[in-house]
Structures are given as structure tokens and as C-alpha cells.
Amino acid sequence: MPRSARTLERYNRAFYERRWRAGTVVPMPGVRSATAGAPTIEIGAGLRPRVAIGRAMFVDVSRTACVKLRRAGAHAVCATVARLPFRSASVGAIHAYELLEHLTDDRAAVAELARVLVPGSRLVLSTPLHADRWHTFDRIVGHARRYDPAGFVALMEAHGFELDAFAPFGMRPRSRVVTWLGAYFLRRWPRLALHHEERFLRSRTSAEELVIVQRADAETFVRQSGELDGAVTVWTRTASPRPATRGAITAWTRRPD
């Protein structure tokens, strides 16, 4: 059976708190996006920041992650995406990788992101796609859903965002064998899995790398999304939300265990 909202929240907090207590800060590649004169925020990075530590403020629900980010030189505050500690229309850019799919109320989170962003500013998100590709890996890492591409676009447009660009993206390994092994070790030996993950990331990634996105409109994204297991998307905060088509904001489908 799917996890209830409260059970999922407890699971995610416990799962990632254990990881961050045992882990270290490992900067990861991200999308370059900034608005002059207004701050850049990264939300939910944990110990895997994708914005340069000296160029952004980090918001995370994990106190452990915030403490370790501060030790690494970051400005980090402990808060939730449901209640961001910023004035309305005060933030120049937000990055939130691998965040929305963990939230039971993603619509409220998107509304809060829209509230704090300056009109014309950028929002960078990454999300898994296609409910029919649900895997044990999704459940283990605390996903509430995988997104239907058209429904995801409808959700964002209903809150005043317009798609500018996208690129393939995903944390799940491409190999089915590696995915199965990763899920197995995450269940049985999470500390060992974290150790090997960090060792792999340090040898294969660099904070100086960038995720290169291609400019595209929403129609192109939906048309090409069949080949994607997940995507990073770049959105512009428009002055007002686009009216939603009735019934169009069904952005996800829960999957049974």
C-alpha cells in the first residue's frame, strides 16, 4: 500500500537524517541560473549542493545538513519549503533538485516557491518522470510520485511558471543491475551504500561542471519526454499564473508497493 502523508514525511526525515549524519558535503553539478540584485536559494540540497557554496543561501529541513553545510562555508537555514523564511517577491533564483517528488503536497510547495520569487526570475527543478516506471528504488529513497510530463507542466503553469529549458536528469542508475544492487544495499547496509556513493561521486563529478539545458517550450518538453527517466527543468516566474484547464493538474500517480 502507498505510504500515508504523515508516514512518508517521517520516513523521509529519518532516512535522510541518517544519511547526513554519516555523510559529508559533496558538491554536485547544477544549472547556472542567477538574477542580478536578488539572492539565489537552493532548497533541499542536503549534503549534495548543486549551487556553489559561496554563491547561494541553502534551505533544508535537516538540522544535521545545515550544520555541515555551515562548516563547509555555506549560509544555511533550517526551514521547510512549505514555509520559506523570505518575503514575497524577494528571491532572484531558486534551485530545488530532487525535492517535489518527496512532498505529499507538491501544489502547496510550488505555490510557496511562486510567492517568494521575483517576477521574471528563474526556478530550476529536477523530477522523475512517468508513473509507469515506478521502481523499488523510488520507494526506498522516499518518493511520493513520478510525474506525468503533461501534468507536471500544467501544475507549474497554474502557479505562474513558463518553461524555458530542460535536460535529461536522474539519480537512479541507468543499468537495471546497478539499480537493483543500489536498492538492495540502501535497504540492508545504508552506511556502506553511502560510503561507496560518496567515493564514486568524488571520483566522477566536479562542482565546476554544469548541467547543460536546451531551450524548449512546454510542448517540446512533453513531446520528447518519453525518452527521459527524469528531467531538470528551468522555469521563468511570470507576473500571473496561467488559468488551468479543468482536471489538468493531475501531475502524478501513486504506485502500490
N, C-alpha and C positions, 0 to 999 in steps of 0.2 A: 504494500500500500504506500502511496505517497506520504511523505512526512507532512505533519501539520505545520502551520506558520511558526508557532512557538517552538516546536521540536526542531525545525530546520534552523532557526536562529540560534538556539542553544548548541546544536551540533556544529554549526559554522564557527561560533565563538570558541568552543572547546577545541575543535580540530586545528584552527589556525593559531590559537594561543599556544598550543603545544609545539607547533612548528616554529613559531617565532621565538619561543623560549630556548629552543635548541639551535636555532639558526643564526645566521649572520647577514649583514646587509650586502646584497649583490646587485649593483646597478645593471639595468637591462636596457636594450634598445627601445626607443619610443619614437613617436611622431613629433616633428618640430612644429610648434604652434605657439605663437605669443602675440599679445596685443599691447602696443606701447602705452605706457602710462597707467596700466591696471595690472594687478597681481595675477600670476599663474598658480593654479592649485592642482595638486594631484590627490585623488581620493582613493582610499583602499589599497594603497600600494603594498602594505605590509613591509617586508624587508626586500622587496623587489622594485625599487623606484625606477620609473622609465623617463622621468624628467630629471635633469641634472640637479643634484642635491643643493647646490648653491643658487639655483635659479627659480625655485618654487617654494610654496608652503605645502606641507603634507598634512592630510587629514586622515585619521584612521581610528577605528573603534578599539583597536588593540593597544592597551597601555604599554605592553612589552615592546611592540613595534615602534611606538612613539619614542620611548626611552632610547632604543637602539639607533633610531634614525637621528635623534638629537646628538648622541655620542659620535655619530658619523659626520656631524656638522650641519644637519638639516634643521629647519624650523618646522617643528611638527606639533600639531594639536590633536588631542583626543576628542573626537566627536563622531556623530553618525551622519550619514547622508540624508537622513530624514529631517535633521535639524542642524543645518550648516551654520557655523558661527560668523556669518558675514551679512552685511547689509544688502538689501535688494539692489540689483544692477551695480555691483561694486567689483566684480571679478572679470578679468580680461580673457582668461582661458582656463578650461578645466580638462584634466586628463583623468579618465576612470577606466582602467583596463581590468577586465575580468571581474566586474562588480555587479552589474544589473542582474545577471543570471542567478546570483546568490540571494536576491531580495524577494521576499514574498509580495511586497507592494512596490513593484517597479514603477508604476504610474506616479505614485507619490514622490518617488526619488527623482524621476525626470522633471516633475513639476518644481521640485526644490532646486534642481540644477538650473532650470529656466529662470527661477526667481533671482538667483544671485548673479547671473551672467549679464554683462552689459550687452544691449542690442548691437549686433554686428560682430560679436566675439565668437570664439571657436570652442567647440566641445569635441573631445576625442574619446571615443568609446571602443571597447572591444567586446564582442559577444560570440558565443557559439551559435550555430545556425542549424535549423532543420530538426524538428521534434522526432522524426522517424530515425534519426541517427543517435538517439539516446543510447548511452553505454554505461556499464557499471562504473567506469571512471567518473562520469558525471555525478553519480550519486556519492561516490567516495569523497570528491572534492567539494561537495555541498551545493551543487546546482539545484535551483528550483525549476529550471526550464532550459530548453534550447529554443531559439527564436525562429518563427516563420519570417522570412525576409520581408514579405509584403506587410505583414502585421507589425513588424518592427518599425518599418518606415512610417506606417500610419500612427503608431504610438508617438514617435518623435515629432512628426508634423503637427499632430494635435496639440503639442505643447510648444509650438513656435520654433521648430528647428527645420532647417533645409539642408539636405545632403550635398556636400561638396566633393567628397573623395572617399575612396575605400581601398583596402588591400587585403589579401589573404592573411589570416592570423589565427593562432590557436596554440594552446598549451599542451593539448593531447598529442602524443607521438603519432606520426603517420603510419608506422608499422603496427599491424594488429598484434603481433607477438610482443613488441615492446610495450604497447598499451596494456596488454594483459599482465605482463610482468610488473609494470608500474603500479597497476591497480592492486595486484597481489601483495607487493611489498608495502604499499601505503596502508593496506589493511593489517598486515601481520607485523611488519618491522618499520614503523613510520620514521624513527630516528635514522635508521640505516638508509632508508629511501631518501631522506633529506640530505644526508651526508653525500651520497652519490649525485643527487641533483645539483647541489652547490658546486661540487667538484666539476661536473660536466658543464654547468653554466659558466664558470670561471675560465674554462679552457676553450669554450666555443663562442662566447659572446663578449661584447665590449660596450661600455656605456657610450663610447664615441660613435657607435653605429646608429643608423636611423632606420625606422620603418618607412619605406618609400610608398606613398599612396598615389593612386591615379585619379585625376579629376573625372568625375562622373556624376550624372544626376540619379535620382532615385529609380527611375525606370531602368536605366542601365544596370544599376546595382542588383535589382530584383531579377532581371533577365540573366545576369551572369552568376548569380549566387548559387546555382545548382552545383557548380564545381567546387564550392567553398565549404569547408567544415566549420569555419568561423571567419570573422572579419573584424578588422579595425575600420571604423568609420569616422569621418570628420564632418561635423555639422556646424552651420552658422546659426546663431541665435537671431531670429528675425524680430521685428518690432512687435508682432502679434501672432498668436497661433493660427494655423490654418483650420477652418472648420472640418471636423472629421465626418467621414461617411458613416452612417449608422451601421453599427456592427463591425466596423473595420479594424477596431483596436484589439482584436484577439491575437495578441503577439506571441502566444506560447501555448503549449500543451504539456500538462504534466504527464509523466510516464510512470507506469507501475514499476515496482522493484523487480 
